[in-house]
Amino acid sequence: MRKNRKRSRSQEPRATRERAKEVRTEKRRSWRKAVWAGSVALLIVVILAFWMSGPQSVRTPAGVEMGKLPPGVQPTDVNLLLITLDTTRADRIGAYGFPDVETPYLDRIAREGVLFEQAISAAPLTLPAHSTIFTSRFPPTHGVRDNGGFYLDESQVTLAEILKENGFRTGGFVGAYVLDSKWGVDQGFDTYVDDFDLSGRTGISLGSIDRPANEVADQALAWLEDAGSSRFFAWVHFFDPHSPYTPPEPFLTRYANRRYVGEIAFTDSQVGRILDWLDSRDLTKKTVVVVMGDHGESLGEHGEARHGFFIYEAAIRVPFLIRAPYERMRARRVADVVRSVDVLPTILDLLSLESPGDIEGISLVPLMTGAADTLDLHAYSEAMYPRFHFGWSDLRSLRVGRYKYVAAPRPELYDIEEDPAELNNLYPERLRTAQGMATVLRELEDRLDASSPEFKPAVEIDPDTRDRLAALGYVGTFVSAPTGTEDRSSLADPKDKIELFNLMSRALEAAHKDPESDVAIQALQSITQQDPQVTDAWFMLGNEYYKRRQFGQAIEQYTKTLELKPDYYLAVINLANSYRQLGDDDKALVGYRRFIELDPRNPQIRYEAAQILIDKGELEEATEQLREALRLEPKMAAAHNALGVVSIKKGDVEGAEREIKAALEQKPDVLLAHFNLALIAEQRRDFQTAIANYQREIELHPFSFRARYNLGELYGYLGNRSAQLEAYRKAIEVNPYFARGYMALAKTYLDMEQNLEEAMTLSRRALELSPDSEFAPLGHFIMADIYNRQGQPRLAAQSLARGRELEARTGHH
């Protein structure tokens, strides 16, 4: 068989091999040319495609060019992080030129974004300032003029509502009770973390009613972990720079003699945690970060220790930084005057959303891109605190460029560029400039007041709310809002009253530090002597006497308060509470009904009125008040619990149990819920369940002396004398003014024929506390019995006669 063999190249003719080589070389050259030509064509196509599909310059809805977004980011992808710094001066941050503080994260935002050098807050108080930020309206227009005495009405449209309507997930995380949802600033938030629950704490020692920045950041970051995959709006409010200044370590040591600055440095570290989270999730490139102070802090300038009273720059010039992912908004400093009212429209432009037509601010985007050097804005600010709390003149100011005019009984004009500390009042020298600005301000006031909503008090002003606000340094009262057309010349100028204001502040501080001290009373009495028109001084005096259980004295002070201000809501409430403490429920009920007339939207006072109506046996009206309270505040667990009491009194045990369990579902530690469940268990003669519920009530609310008293009664019925005695002792230990507890303990000792001298002392104390109560005759009878046992028949007969006389006179047996 013939084999096929492959001939080697060496066997081919040389000419053939050379020709084949040339053909191969030519083919390679042709192929290379073709590949090169195709690559060039492909590259051109790729470049053209990238150019056609790459980042384009983004314009605002009004057509203002903002620059390009990073590759892969569309305008509809951009998120918002808004951080508000409570009580933070602009000139205490590194980026603003302050050398003695470490604020690397705030400085980073300034470095990577836009810093506004002259940002002016509309008010030196937290709630009005935030209401302006969220509505783009000045305080006269949105209606929130003070902390605690006003609320943001539902008719106001907020930033959160706008963003929620546009598909954002919205979360708010606040650091202080003054921004609790009850004041209305939660509108539009899917999640709003404001759970400042202080159940179980009483009176002036409520302790902290704010949370530190690290806890606020924890809550915000937990929410962002879930919401970060969606388009989100997160608002984070840090309260720490507010007094008292107590930064944690290592900031406390590092800033030992500058604690206010230490608080700012600590807050910056928590801002950093959120910025780091954005970096770690690659969200920095598509998140607008806005940082703004709500107001500043005077730190002793012009005699003001803190804020709220004056509107000098220390209290209203605030830090304002924006880092946006647009290329034209990097490393810019804006010297033009801007305002907190401009935040909302600026944010909406940065998010490519339309602004509402009825706002008072304008977008700052032209300043942020460098398209404009000035917008010639008029910055309005107001301080209503002197008017609302003291009856002195309010203050309003207008900042235009370098000049600032302050409307006061003695007007002021300052050149901020030449005199940033506002030490040289130019009003007499530059009268024409001052009068021109006064005219502009008056016209602005008239326009704002014309659109001001009808004055409305807060949704709820209950004792717990009052104490929490007082712990923040705010005295929660208010008067009718003044209008721009009023003549302030007849009112006291706050500049002349700063010492009285400081004296009031010291009185409040003294009351907090040592509730038993008379320092506060002495300071308040001094104020009323120097200026009898200061309504809050009379009111606070009433509160001091009320704390001391000197209710007659308290009534006198509250009455004087109401002579000065008949619709002073808190004085009406506390006067009613004083009457109730004296056992005059009829007068107390008159007071609560008066308050309901003044503020029909207040669920708490309807609840208080219902408590009296239940005690009086007027169960139908009590039910009406409680149902209305629940309509106004569906989450009011206490009202459900009170409806349970009504059902118990009507004999509807099953209905009572339903209401009480509904209360516990809303608030597991609602006051008196387990107490009432114990009453139901007693009716069913399920004594062990009753004991367990009384004990649970005490565990949740250690101050619950009535639960201890009832437990003592139940132990007595079951024959457990030692437990009975211990329960009664604890009841009067918790409440040293609980007359019935003293009487029950005395009677138990008598029945056991033990400690008769102590029983005598207890009976006398009970009669001192409540000489005409329904159980007072029993006190005299106990004393008569003990005198008999001691062989003192004359004293025994006297006590017996007093007891019978009291029985006949009062009808108590």
Sequence and secondary structure as in RCSB ss.txt:
>XXXX:A:sequence
MRKNRKRSRSQEPRATRERAKEVRTEKRRSWRKAVWAGSVALLIVVILAFWMSGPQSVRTPAGVEMGKLPPGVQP
TDVNLLLITLDTTRADRIGAYGFPDVETPYLDRIAREGVLFEQAISAAPLTLPAHSTIFTSRFPPTHGVRDNGGF
YLDESQVTLAEILKENGFRTGGFVGAYVLDSKWGVDQGFDTYVDDFDLSGRTGISLGSIDRPANEVADQALAWLE
DAGSSRFFAWVHFFDPHSPYTPPEPFLTRYANRRYVGEIAFTDSQVGRILDWLDSRDLTKKTVVVVMGDHGESLG
EHGEARHGFFIYEAAIRVPFLIRAPYERMRARRVADVVRSVDVLPTILDLLSLESPGDIEGISLVPLMTGAADTL
DLHAYSEAMYPRFHFGWSDLRSLRVGRYKYVAAPRPELYDIEEDPAELNNLYPERLRTAQGMATVLRELEDRLDA
SSPEFKPAVEIDPDTRDRLAALGYVGTFVSAPTGTEDRSSLADPKDKIELFNLMSRALEAAHKDPESDVAIQALQ
SITQQDPQVTDAWFMLGNEYYKRRQFGQAIEQYTKTLELKPDYYLAVINLANSYRQLGDDDKALVGYRRFIELDP
RNPQIRYEAAQILIDKGELEEATEQLREALRLEPKMAAAHNALGVVSIKKGDVEGAEREIKAALEQKPDVLLAHF
NLALIAEQRRDFQTAIANYQREIELHPFSFRARYNLGELYGYLGNRSAQLEAYRKAIEVNPYFARGYMALAKTYL
DMEQNLEEAMTLSRRALELSPDSEFAPLGHFIMADIYNRQGQPRLAAQSLARGRELEARTGHH
>XXXX:A:secstr
        GGGS HHHHHHHHHHHHHHHHHHHHHHHHHHHHHHHHHHHHHHHHS  EEE TT  EEEE  TT  G
GG EEEEEEETT  GGGSGGGT  S   HHHHHHHHHSEEEEEEE S SSHHHHHHHHHHT  HHHH   SSSS 
   TTS  HHHHHHHTT EEEEE SBGGG GGGTTTTT SEEE     TT  GGG    B  HHHHHHHHHHHHH
HHTTS EEEEEEE TTSSS    TTHHHHTTT HHHHHHHHHHHHHHHHHHHHHHTT GGGEEEEEEES    TT
GGG SSSSS  SHHHHEE EEEE SSTTSSSEEEEEEEEGGGHHHHHHHHTT    TT S    HHHHHTS S  
  EEEEEE HHHHHHSS  EEEEEETTEEEEESSS EEEETTT TT  S  TTTTHHHHHHHHHHHHHHHHHHHH
T       S   HHHHHHHHHTT          TTS GGGS  GGGGHHHHHHHHHHHHHHHH TT SHHHHHHH
HHHHH TT HHHHHHHHHHHHHTT HHHHHHHHHHHHHH TT HHHHHHHHHHHHHTT HHHHHHHHHHHHHH T
T HHHHHHHHHHHHHTT HHHHHHHHHHHHHH TT HHHHHHHHHHHHHHT HHHHHHHHHHHHHH TT TTHHH
HHHHHHHHTT HHHHHHHHHHHHHH TT HHHHHHHHHHHHHTT HHHHHHHHHHHHHH TT HHHHHHHHHHHH
HHT  HHHHHHHHHHHHHH TTSTTHHHHHHHHHHHHHHTT HHHHHHHHHHHHHHHHHH   
